[in-house]
Structure formats: C-alpha cells, structure tokens
Amino acid sequence: MPTLETTVDGLRLPNPFVIASGPPGTNGNVIGKAFDEGWGAVVCKTISLEAEKVVNVQPRYARLRGRKSDEIIGWENIELISDRSFEVWAEELKAVKDKYPERVLIASIMEEYRQEAWVEIVQRCEELGVDALELNFSCPHGLPERKMGSAMGEDPAILEEVASWVNAVATVPVWAKLTPNVTHIEDPARAAFRAGCEGVSAINTIRSVLGVNLDTLRPEPTVEGYTTVGGYSSRAVMPIALRMVLEIGQVIRDEFAGRSLSGIGGIETGSDAAQFLLLGADTVQVCTGVMKYGYRLVQSMCEDLLVFMEKHGFETLSDFKGHSVQYFTTHAELVQRQAEARAEVGKRGIQDDAQWRGDDFVDQSDALARG
Ligand SMILES: Cc1cc2nc3c(=O)[nH]c(=O)nc-3n(C[C@H](O)[C@H](O)[C@H](O)COP(=O)(O)O)c2cc1C
C-alpha cells in the first residue's frame, strides 16, 4: 500500500496537500477545519504588523466560466493580505498550535521594506510556535502600491536582501513565495536560495484583467464603477504554474540540491498534484480549489493520488518526484530525434507501393498505423 506521508525541510506531513495562503486559511476557526478534514499542512492568510493599513473592497472576486459548461476555469481577485490585527492572529495561531501540536502550521508574512519590521514579525511568529514561515513576495495587486508583495518579488536583489534579513534571525524553515509576473522565474528562485531559504513556493496569482461587462462597459470586478488590475488563479493557470515549477526544479537540481519546492496554481485533484510532483515539487498548495469545492476536497485528492501511485507501483512520493523532467529537451533535439525515428520507420516502412512484401506484410501495415 503506497503512502502519502512525506518529510520536507524536517516538517512531517501526513500528505503533500497544503492549504495555500488565502481565504481558506483566514482565521483560526477555518484552519482548524482544514486540519480536521485532513490537509497535510496549512499556510495562513498573509499577516502583517500594521493591519490597520489594510482596507479591502467588495466585490473583490470575478470569475471566468467555460463557454460550453458552467465550470469556473479562472478566478481573479483584488483581495489584500489579512485585515485582522497581529494581536488577534497571535491568539488564534497559538490556540491552533495548542489544539493541533502535531500538525504543520506555516505563517505567511509580509512587511514593508524595513529590516526591523521583518525581524519583528519573524520573531513574534516564532514565539507562537509556528512550524515554518512563508514570505509573501508575490501579491500582485494593492500591496505593490506600498512597495510590498510582488514589488519586492519582481526584483531579485531586493528579494535576496529581505530574505537574508529573515534568514539571519529565523530558526524554523523559510519558504519564499514567488510571483509569476517576471520573465525568468529562475532569477528570484536563485535569489531566495542564495539568501538561505529552505524552499520556494510558486506560483502566486498572475496579473490579469478578467473582462469587461458589455452592458455597462465597466471592467470586472467593478467597485463603485471602477476596478484595478487583479491576480488570476484557478484551473486556467495550471499550465503556467507547471512550467515555472519545472524551471525552478531545474535550478534546485543543478545549483541548490536539497532545497524544497511547493507547487501552486490551479490544483484541484490528485491527478493535478501528481503532475506537479512529476515535475519536481515536494508539496502542492491549493487556494481557489477550496473556495470552489470546500475543505473536504482533500479526501478525494488523497484517494486520487494513491490510485495513481498504485497504478505505477510507486510506494512513496520520492519514487516519482521529478520523474518526467527527463522528457523535456530542446526543440533542436526533438527535430533530431524525429529524423532518427523516421529513418528507422523508413527502413521498415513503405515509401511506395512496390515495397510491400509478403513476409513482413503485418509489420509494414503496423508501421503505417496509429492506435
Ligand atoms: C482570494 C484570494 C486571496 C489570496 N490571498 C493570498 C494571500 O493573502 N497571500 C498569498 O501569499 N497568496 C494569496 N493568494 C494566492 C494563492 O495562495 C495562490 O498562490 C494562487 O491563488 C494560485 O493557486 P490556486 O489556483 O490554487 O488558487 C490568494 C488567492 C486568492 C484567489
């Protein structure tokens, strides 16, 4: 019987399914619900020391549905980090840790570009007993107006400096959460590892405009008739997230062996998760999927992943972590491989009807067939 248990950066998880920072980890009550339903770990909604500066609007989500079915395939949000005070969070995180001492609780944190602020929030979070820290260098809307979030994550030099401040004082594992709104995701990943982060999480949301209402001519989500550019998540982003996980995985293998990678973006099933693991992720995180389907989703995800592992005879996650990376190559090599394969088929195959032979008739037919 395969097992989903895994140990990442010394953190022992019953399964690789982690609640991503966002509404599904927005207070102690829902974090407890996530543990009760069986999530492997929880990253709380991003917290900061000055919550009074965080003012949210409504509506703050807009959804893209398929043309032929009602399924939600894309989700844009303009939600900020948590607007609840650090003191309230401190009580709740401590209570959660007291109630679930064996479960992994990760604090997502964000501050302005001031060393004292980052040092203070790291130390205060560690006093609460959190198991790890995730540095939010990636929220693409609202916070960048205060030079926070993706304003830091888009600049590898600033990311490295801030992550170094954190790593100089942190005693628990530190993950840097990266923004996909960059040309080469390898650059911020390297900066995070150079700064001493144990792992990176990717991706946060992709800068987006969900659409324009053709009756009102106003873009969505409309707040008092106006909007702001938001962050895109859900199923539609998975191919982009997979590509970035592949690229970060290559950086880890080539330059930072042993560092960890948490894949995020559009994951809703165990099969989705298997693909992130096959491309090099250690864990996977889910945000919008929980908003669409609820906390119980983790149960079908675990079952689905176990079925995949049984089918292939994999006993542990490490049996297949990164397995499919070997099948990526350059376009030039694809051309070469195809030329070789065609030459091989040509030897057996039919170039013109005079070449049909009675002895290998079945093989010759087979070489011309698909399926
Ligand atoms: C409504 C909403 C709020 C979010 N808030 C945060 C946040 O506070 N901190 C953070 O690091 N990521 C936040 N995210 C990003 C998610 O954690 C995740 O990186 C992204 O949505 C992609 O994953 P998904 O497709 O599973 O949602 C938020 C996403 C959504 C949809």
The ligand as an ORCA input file, in Angstrom:
! r2SCAN-3c Opt
* xyz 0 1
  C      -8.969     35.314     -2.996
  C      -7.501     35.011     -2.925
  C      -6.731     35.547     -1.911
  C      -5.364     35.268     -1.829
  N      -4.628     35.782     -0.814
  C      -3.305     35.460     -0.709
  C      -2.541     35.913      0.389
  O      -3.017     36.582      1.313
  N      -1.219     35.579      0.432
  C      -0.625     34.812     -0.542
  O       0.570     34.515     -0.454
  N      -1.360     34.346     -1.595
  C      -2.664     34.654     -1.690
  N      -3.409     34.158     -2.736
  C      -2.733     33.344     -3.790
  C      -2.919     31.846     -3.566
  O      -2.321     31.415     -2.357
  C      -2.310     31.032     -4.737
  O      -0.925     31.302     -4.821
  C      -2.943     31.345     -6.086
  O      -4.313     31.647     -5.954
  C      -2.804     30.187     -7.078
  O      -3.309     28.976     -6.559
  P      -4.838     28.453     -6.773
  O      -5.085     28.383     -8.259
  O      -4.873     27.116     -6.077
  O      -5.713     29.441     -6.122
  C      -4.762     34.434     -2.814
  C      -5.563     33.886     -3.837
  C      -6.914     34.156     -3.903
  C      -7.739     33.546     -5.009
*
